Amino acid sequence: MPSSDETNSPRPGPRPAPLLTAGMMLAERGIYGMIWVDETLTTVARYGRLVDFVEVGEPLTRELLPLVGLEDEIRALKDSDGRVIELPGIAIVDNKGESPKINISVFWSKDEESFLVVLTRYSSRSDLEVELSRQIRARLMAEAEVMQTSKELAKTNAELARANRDLEEFASIISHDLKAPMRHLRYIVDEIETATEGALSGSAISKLSELRDQSRRMSGMLTSLLEYSSVGRKEEIAEEIDTHGLIHAIIGSMRRTPGFEIEIAGFWPTISTVVAPLDLVLRNLVDNAIKHHDRADGHIRISCADKGDTLLISVEDDGPGIAKDQHAAAFLPFRRLKPGGAEGQGMGLAFVKRWVEAAGGRLDLESDPSLRRGTTMRLQWPKMT
């Protein structure tokens, strides 16, 4: 839709398509004109000499008296797909005191969310001429809609680019701010070992070593995630990873009660992929299965199958399950399906799904407590070459 301050002069720029050029010429010569009207039936824009008498910002029926009494019918066009109100051969008085006969057609433009009123000069024409004029009008409207859609697409792309820049900056800040306390944590572990040399049991020394390893692992993941968010193509940072070793390392770092079993099954190949997001996704899926279990002697089965271009990884537990009407909510940010249960802010699955989709994968949830206990998360993770 043109803005309200547009004139009838063509804007400078590239030469339009021949049909659009012809349409502009006809509008300039007063053969037809167009008026855009909002849902309150107020004129917001116009184009063409034939509609010079119409004032922008005024009610449509004040400028086009033949439409008085048709307000409800015009508004009803919004809910009637493809319907048109046509008033042929209407005499009106323009701002020059002349009273030409015109045809009035009123449409609802779904893309522009406005009514479009088209005025054409009335003349005795054959059916063939009428049909030709109708086709030209339809083509002009289609080209106008395409131009509007292109503008909206360009605006959306600009907003997405800005959002991506904001996310990259956010990832950089978070990574920088978290890596410093991770380093400091390792220093504290070193100082504890030095201060208590010879006084700690073998178990305590082992726990301190584990704490140091986990801190170093966290720092490495932060660095990898920062690199991942800073590049335009994920293939640029793809690397070979032994998925069998990766899942064993993840399971080895998970805290659980002695009676809790985790089974690793299937074929876990070496693939080329972005490692940090895959580590993050698997870690969260397994951690969720443990945290949200309602028994101390639960069982989790993690299996993998090579499907060519993708890996199909399933994380199955025998916990309480998730009701079917809660499946969609499980992936929403800040949603905890069972308040007062496991610790956390309800961001785990929301982040997981986002990383999976960013990598070009897919994550599905299968669970129905009315039939049996347990939840299965099925992950399709793409390989890279």
Secondary structure, 3 states (H helix, E strand, C coil): CCCCCCCCCCCCCCCCCHHHHHHHHHHHCCCEEEEEECCCCEEEEEECHHHCCCCCCCEHHHHCHHHCCCHHHHHHHHHCCCCCEEEEEEECCCCCCCCCEEEEEEEEECCCCEEEEEEEECCCCCHHHHHHHHHHHHHHHHHHHHHHHHHHHHHHHHHHHHHHHHHHHHHHHHHHHHHHHHHHHHHHHHHHHHHCCCCCCHHHHHHHHHHHHHHHHHHHHHHHHHHHHHCCCHHHHCEEEEHHHHHHHHHHCCCCCCCCEEEEEECCCEEEECHHHHHHHHHHHHHHHHHCCCCCCCEEEEEEEECCCEEEEEEEECCCCCCHHHCCHHHCCCCCCCCCCCCCCCCHHHHHHHHHHHCCCEEEEECCCCCCCCEEEEEEEECCC
